[in-house]
């Protein structure tokens, strides 16, 4: 988890734009989010707000699955576990040196809690994806499980930081699909890993990505698949650049305008100091 760019930030403050909506087809919103110790309450379907925080900071997006209310509870359990991760980060001296250990413990704890919930309710399926960013000393540390995504917008160029854990991605890497075929295939949302998948208690490890040393003007976006299923990367970039006052809300609105076939959640983070 390294980055060749050595630009650093001496004093950190971040603005976080959050928006989530149940979409135009689903009755429930199985998505959730965490900003430090704040998350969406179970009964709330749609949320939008803006907040500012000093580092260390944690922002995460969760996409629950499982039908009925199981996905909602899985993402809520994940969000509550992420709040504890935030508490562990701020209570740990030099947390960046132990971050992989802290994140792995969070993933295993959240996974075990979801599995216990599913077993108690006699559910065969259920779980939640996660994408998250931890901000410490001018560096963003990304990690994920599943097919929610992290994008970086830098100097007008957008790139995907996370990697989907899907059957389509595996087939693309095996040269069975082209990238275009993978994105359009029936395998594009067949998950190969997520919180709740560790049926045999063998241990679930997060995907840890290259750390991002922040530059002035960088914007980082966390989103559920309800966004990128409706908008391509160029459209996502354009909405962010054209709507600096509330980019997450505008991204959600754009997804709804394109069909709103799924729950959609966006968390956009920008450095303000």
Secondary structure by P-SEA (a helix, b strand, c coil): ccccccccccbbbbbbbbbbbcccccccccccccccccccccccccccccccccccbbbbbbbbccccaaaaaaaaaaaaaaaaaaaaaaaccccccaaaaaaaaaaaaaaaaaaaaaaaaccccccbbbbbbbbcccbbbbbbccccbbbbbcccbbbbccccccaaaaaaaaccccaaaaaaccccccccccccccccccccccccccccccccbbbbbbbcccccccccaaaaaaaaaaccccaaaaaaaaaaaaccccbbbbbbbbbcc
